[in-house]
Amino acid sequence: MAIKFQFNKTSLNELNKQLKVRKRALPTLKNKESALRFEVKRAKQRSEALLEELEASMQSYNYISALWNEFEPGLISVKDVKLETVKVAGVKTPELKEVIYDVKEIDLYSKPLWYSEGIAILKKLAQLGIESEVYTEKSRILDFQRKKTTQKVNLYEKVQIPGYNEAILKIKRFMEDEENLSKAAQKIVKTRHQIEEEEQNDN
């Protein structure tokens, strides 16, 4: 990225200001990047842990697998999933607040006793699966923001800060050269004037 500048004091002051802004922002951006990296890892681990818990729960109910054949299909379904927004490292992310189920009315007198337990089991399994999905989405959002932050860190660190430093140096050198030339020109003019004065005095 080429930094536009002019060889004057106004441009030099503007570049110094821009450089200061980036140097001040860089540590904050680096902290945000490492915080996001940590939170992405944590959200992924939580999602995986919930999936493992779901798998383990399903295995633990294997002993009643034969009974599921008697269970009425469509007896329970997920009606709604309520989420809330929670800020993690300055990024808005979803968090599971509540899962609302639609349970059809059943006549517990005519159905087996374990039906109510079956409904509770399905609720628990659905909750684990949904929560795992929410954490997967959370990690995706956080990772996207982490990548954007990393890009900004690299832009400041590897492109803009060195670019501003180089431009400032060029302007300073130009202004020094200009000053030296001006002084040299003044010296020549002064010397010429003195010679002319001496010549006039001799005449």
Residue, then its C-alpha position, 0 to 999 in steps of 0.5 A: m500500500a503506497i502512502k501518499f504524502q507531500f514534501n512539506k511540514t503539513s504532510l510530515n505532521e499528518l504522517n506523524k499523527q497517523l503513525k502515532v494512532r497505529k502504534r497506540a492501537l497495535p498492542t490493543l489489537k494484539n491483545k484482542e487477537s490473542a483473547l479471540r484465539f483463546e475464546v475460539k478454542r474454548a467454544k470449540q472445546r465446549s461444542e465437542a464436549l457437548l457432542e461427547e456428552l450427547e453420544a455418551s447419553m445415547q449409549s447409556y439409553n441403549y438398554i431401553s432401545a427395544l422400548w423406543n419401538e413402542f414410543e409414539p413418533g412425533l410426540i415431542s418436537v422443538k417448537d422454538v430455540k431462544l437465544e441471547t446475545v453475549k459479548v465475548a472479547g468485544v464480539k457479539t455471540p449467541e448463547l442458548k437461553e431456552v429450548i421450547y418443546d411442543v409435547k402432544e397430550i398423552d393419556l398416561y393411563s393407556k400408555p406405558l409408565w416410562y413414556s414421561e421418562g422417555i419425553a424427559i430423555l428426548k428433551k435432554l438429548a435435544q438440549l445437548g445437540i442444540e447447545s453444541e450447535v450454538y457453540t459451533e456457531k459461536s466459535r465460527i463468529l469468533d474465528f471470523q473476527r479473529k481473522k479480521t483482527t489478525q489481518k489488521v495487526n499484519l497491516y499495521e505491523k508489516v505495511q502501514i507502520p514501516g510505510y509511514n516511518e519510511a515516508i517520514l524519513k523521506i520528507k525529513r531528508f528532503m527538508e534537510d537537503e532543502e535547508n542545506l541548499s538554501k544555506a549554501a545558496q545564502k552563503i554564495v549570495k553573501t560571498r558574491h555581495q562581499i566581493e562586489e562591495e570590495e570591488q566597489n570600495d577599491n574603485 
